[in-house]
Amino acid sequence: MEDNKEQIQEQPQPAGTLFEIINYYSNDDLNKFIDLMNQEQALYSVIQAARSAHRRGVYNMEEAEVISKAIRILTTPPPLENDLPDPEIHKSE
């Protein structure tokens, strides 16, 4: 039991937290995250920023609705080609 307490206490504490979810442990870590950010991380950061701001009551109802819809559009994978309806073919007679 004491070993667990020692392991928990030995874990470093974050230097800061972005958007209530992304921890960093030094300014160098933060700068590295920013400098090496890829498209997936950028999208994740924007979504978490919007969610964090919403929890803080930053947006009015209409703004929250627009942001929520935009997040769903950006994070919902496109349908597979097999899921698309067959196109209508119009033949001239």
Order of alpha helices (4+ residues) and beta strands (2+ residues): alpha-beta-beta-alpha-alpha-alpha
